[in-house]
């Protein structure tokens, strides 16, 4: 079977898998049905699934988009949401078990309802999983928590992984709520501060911040690609 034909077959198989989980709402007007075959995916759905296959394909994250990843995510919100959410916690947790401090990350993620793979991506970009890392600006630990955000806690306390994860994840959750789940803005604010995001009406034009956002998103997408590839559905969609 050619790659193009197998891709179409995979998309149709995935469509029917979705139908089994979430029955579609019947159109109010029969003439609104886009597909000539009852139950077949519409052109819009096929396009969505094509984007999804790109998210979970074999390409390296850095070479997948021809433009900055944050722009691609902004342009493809529906497929990106499916890509990062369509698997169960067991598969996600298996991926977290492969990174340092995975169990602690999972616990912090559960407490604050944040994707543990996003936390892992932030940690990798911030400290490379070094709990004793201290930046030139004085940020401390795994998630590079600023002492000003930690009250009266001593520096050595901030290097404790559990406490650092608690403070960093809580702050990340606050930013995600502040920007209605917009990853691009939440990550920009984590790096440059909400005041700079507000002042510039979006991601600040700072080279460091833009590189940071791209780096975290790239790591995050990479984690989810691995999660998809290890799932049965992912195996169907990337099959030749």
C-alpha positions, 0 to 999 in steps of 0.5 A: 500500500502506498504511503498516501493510501495508508495515510487516508486509511489511517485517517478514516480509521481514526475518525471511526475511533473518535465516533465510538468515543464521541457520537457526532451531533446530527445536522439540523439540515440534511443538506449541511452534510459535507460528505456524500457517504453517510458516516464518512469524515467531512473535508474539514475533519480530514484536514484536521486529521491530516494536521494531526498526523503531521504533529505525530509524524516521524519528523524531528520537532525542530524541522517540522514547522517552516515557521516558529512553532508558536505560530504553528500552534496558534494557527492549528489550535484544534489539531494541537489540542487533540494531539496533546490530549488524546491519550490516557494518564497511564501513557502520559505517566509512562513518559514522565517515568522516563525523565528525572524527578518524574514522580514528583513532577506527576504529583505537582501536576495532579495537585495543580491540574497542569500537564506534567509533560509541560512541567517537564519541558519547562524544567528541561529548558530552565535548569536541565533538571539540576535542582541546585541550578542558580541563574545570573538573575538569582532564579533557583532550582528545577523550575528557576523560582525567583526568591521574591516569589517564595516569601521568606524561604531560605535559598537552600529550601528552594533547591529542594525538588518537591518545594521548587516544583510546588512553587513553580507549578503553582505559578505556571498554573496561575499564568495559564489561567491568566492567559486562558490556557494560551501556552505561548503567552504563559511561557513568555510571562514565565520567562519575562514576567506578565508586565512585559507581556502586557506592555508589548501586547503579546510575546515580548520582542526579546530574543531570549524570551522568544527563544525560550518559548520556542525551546519549551514548546519544542520539548513539549511537542517532542514529549507528546510525539513520543506519547502518541507513538507509544499508543495504539492509535499513534501506531495506526496513524503513523503506519506506512 
